[in-house]
Amino acid sequence: MCMGKVVVRCPKCKQPKQVTRPDSSHPFWSVEKPGDSQEKVGFVEQTLECTNTDCGAKFSIYWYDK
């Protein structure tokens, strides 16, 4: 199965970056990590690095199953 690709933006400089989802079970993504008070959902954390050479910030996105 072909994995979906999405474009995310660096939260610091807004540089776009194309990423591939980790698997077919986690089609939805967010830059916000689920809190302890939220309903337990399956998620995968993916750490990214900005491709802008002037920025280079590291940030995470979270892939959800629902």
N, CA, C and O of each residue as an XYZ file, in Angstrom:
264
protein
N       0.840     -1.177      0.000
C       0.000      0.000      0.000
C       0.889      1.246      0.000
O       1.900      1.291      0.701
N       0.522      2.224     -0.763
C       1.269      3.477     -0.848
C       0.937      4.350      0.365
O      -0.233      4.581      0.671
N       1.954      4.822      1.038
C       1.738      5.678      2.194
C       1.423      7.097      1.740
O       2.004      7.594      0.775
N       0.499      7.744      2.444
C       0.131      9.109      2.102
C       1.218     10.099      2.459
O       1.984      9.894      3.400
N       1.272     11.171      1.698
C       2.233     12.240      1.956
C       1.457     13.504      2.281
O       0.400     13.762      1.705
N       1.984     14.284      3.201
C       1.394     15.563      3.557
C       2.507     16.604      3.616
O       3.684     16.271      3.751
N       2.115     17.852      3.514
C       3.068     18.946      3.645
C       2.801     19.630      4.978
O       1.689     20.087      5.242
N       3.825     19.694      5.810
C       3.742     20.399      7.097
C       4.668     21.607      7.020
O       5.548     21.673      6.162
N       4.465     22.545      7.909
C       5.297     23.748      7.925
C       6.016     23.851      9.264
O       5.453     23.550     10.316
N       7.252     24.276      9.201
C       8.034     24.496     10.411
C       7.308     25.541     11.259
O       6.935     26.594     10.743
N       7.104     25.272     12.538
C       6.415     26.248     13.385
C       7.222     27.527     13.618
O       6.660     28.551     14.005
N       8.518     27.473     13.387
C       9.371     28.640     13.630
C       9.463     29.547     12.402
O       9.237     30.751     12.516
N       9.792     28.987     11.217
C      10.015     29.818     10.029
C       8.987     29.597      8.919
O       9.012     30.301      7.909
N       8.093     28.638      9.092
C       7.023     28.324      8.127
C       7.510     27.680      6.829
O       6.770     27.657      5.845
N       8.729     27.159      6.806
C       9.270     26.449      5.638
C       8.467     25.160      5.443
O       8.324     24.391      6.394
N       7.934     24.897      4.228
C       7.199     23.649      4.008
C       8.128     22.437      3.950
O       9.282     22.536      3.533
N       7.597     21.297      4.379
C       8.354     20.039      4.351
C       7.366     18.923      4.061
O       6.341     18.806      4.734
N       7.670     18.100      3.058
C       6.813     16.969      2.728
C       7.237     15.771      3.561
O       8.418     15.428      3.614
N       6.264     15.133      4.211
C       6.543     13.959      5.041
C       5.584     12.835      4.655
O       4.501     13.077      4.122
N       5.997     11.625      4.931
C       5.188     10.438      4.674
C       4.661      9.913      5.996
O       5.399      9.829      6.978
N       3.382      9.558      6.021
C       2.826      9.043      7.275
C       3.496      7.722      7.638
O       3.959      6.999      6.756
N       3.551      7.402      8.932
C       4.322      6.231      9.385
C       3.739      4.892      8.962
O       4.483      3.935      8.746
N       2.417      4.811      8.841
C       1.773      3.569      8.437
C       0.331      3.868      8.027
O      -0.134      5.000      8.160
N      -0.364      2.864      7.537
C      -1.738      3.072      7.075
C      -2.742      3.166      8.224
O      -3.896      3.528      7.997
N      -2.333      2.854      9.434
C      -3.227      2.906     10.589
C      -3.319      4.290     11.219
O      -4.168      4.510     12.083
N      -2.480      5.217     10.816
C      -2.450      6.549     11.420
C      -2.569      7.623     10.331
O      -1.566      8.233      9.960
N      -3.788      7.862      9.813
C      -3.968      8.782      8.697
C      -4.073     10.260      9.073
O      -3.932     11.118      8.201
N      -4.315     10.580     10.338
C      -4.534     11.962     10.760
C      -3.338     12.474     11.548
O      -2.710     11.715     12.287
N      -3.014     13.773     11.395
C      -1.850     14.311     12.087
C      -2.176     15.641     12.738
O      -3.150     16.307     12.386
N      -1.332     16.016     13.704
C      -1.470     17.275     14.420
C      -0.106     17.668     14.965
O       0.764     16.817     15.148
N       0.079     18.953     15.221
C       1.309     19.409     15.870
C       1.136     19.414     17.389
O       2.099     19.651     18.119
N      -0.076     19.156     17.869
C      -0.352     19.152     19.303
C      -0.369     17.731     19.849
O      -1.064     16.860     19.326
N       0.396     17.512     20.895
C       0.450     16.210     21.558
C      -0.795     16.055     22.432
O      -1.211     17.015     23.081
N      -1.399     14.856     22.460
C      -2.578     14.675     23.302
C      -2.215     14.816     24.779
O      -1.188     14.311     25.232
N      -3.066     15.504     25.509
C      -2.843     15.693     26.944
C      -3.292     14.497     27.753
O      -3.971     13.608     27.239
N      -2.917     14.474     29.013
C      -3.302     13.370     29.897
C      -4.805     13.316     30.118
O      -5.358     12.241     30.351
N      -5.482     14.477     30.046
C      -6.903     14.519     30.313
C      -7.740     14.107     29.100
O      -8.939     13.865     29.235
N      -7.126     14.024     27.918
C      -7.860     13.638     26.716
C      -8.051     12.131     26.672
O      -7.321     11.367     27.303
N      -9.050     11.734     25.912
C      -9.315     10.315     25.716
C      -8.067      9.637     25.147
O      -7.394     10.186     24.274
N      -7.773      8.464     25.641
C      -6.596      7.733     25.154
C      -6.810      7.325     23.702
O      -7.744      6.589     23.385
N      -5.958      7.799     22.843
C      -5.998      7.443     21.427
C      -4.614      6.972     21.024
O      -3.610      7.361     21.622
N      -4.574      6.129     20.004
C      -3.284      5.668     19.507
C      -2.633      6.743     18.669
O      -3.260      7.298     17.767
N      -1.378      7.040     18.961
C      -0.667      8.021     18.156
C       0.795      7.633     18.027
O       1.337      6.889     18.845
N       1.424      8.159     16.971
C       2.842      7.947     16.720
C       3.488      9.319     16.615
O       3.025     10.177     15.862
N       4.559      9.522     17.373
C       5.280     10.798     17.320
C       6.365     10.706     16.250
O       7.107      9.726     16.184
N       6.445     11.736     15.419
C       7.472     11.803     14.381
C       8.241     13.107     14.577
O       7.655     14.188     14.521
N       9.535     13.010     14.804
C      10.378     14.186     14.997
C      10.964     14.594     13.656
O      11.496     13.766     12.917
N      10.859     15.882     13.353
C      11.315     16.415     12.073
C      12.323     17.531     12.290
O      12.394     18.120     13.369
N      13.097     17.812     11.259
C      14.035     18.928     11.293
C      13.754     19.814     10.089
O      13.591     19.326      8.970
N      13.700     21.106     10.322
C      13.429     22.072      9.262
C      14.536     22.008      8.207
O      15.716     21.890      8.538
N      14.139     22.089      6.936
C      15.098     22.033      5.840
C      15.697     23.397      5.508
O      16.615     23.483      4.692
N      15.196     24.450      6.122
C      15.733     25.793      5.927
C      17.076     25.868      6.659
O      17.128     25.692      7.876
N      18.160     26.130      5.922
C      19.496     26.142      6.532
C      19.667     27.266      7.553
O      20.517     27.164      8.438
N      18.885     28.327      7.449
C      18.952     29.420      8.423
C      18.170     29.104      9.693
O      18.352     29.771     10.712
N      17.309     28.101      9.645
C      16.464     27.766     10.793
C      16.952     26.478     11.476
O      17.518     26.526     12.568
N      16.729     25.339     10.831
C      17.161     24.051     11.380
C      16.444     23.608     12.631
O      16.940     22.742     13.352
N      15.267     24.191     12.912
C      14.524     23.841     14.125
C      14.068     22.385     14.087
O      13.775     21.843     13.021
N      14.013     21.764     15.256
C      13.470     20.419     15.393
C      12.085     20.555     16.007
O      11.876     21.328     16.942
N      11.134     19.780     15.460
C       9.762     19.815     15.962
C       9.128     18.459     15.740
O       9.649     17.642     14.981
N       8.014     18.217     16.393
C       7.324     16.927     16.298
C       5.936     17.111     15.743
O       5.289     18.138     15.952
N       5.485     16.085     15.024
C       4.076     15.978     14.662
C       3.579     14.644     15.197
O       4.364     13.723     15.423
N       2.274     14.547     15.396
C       1.676     13.366     16.013
C       0.637     12.795     15.056
O      -0.289     13.489     14.636
N       0.806     11.516     14.717
C      -0.090     10.817     13.806
C      -1.089     10.024     14.638
O      -0.704      9.253     15.517
N      -2.389     10.219     14.352
C      -3.471      9.583     15.115
C      -4.187      8.525     14.291
O      -4.176      8.549     13.060
N      -4.814      7.587     15.013
C      -5.585      6.551     14.327
C      -7.057      6.899     14.235
O      -7.798      6.238     13.508
N      -7.507      7.941     14.968
C      -8.904      8.394     14.856
C      -9.041      9.806     15.306
O     -10.141     10.358     15.284
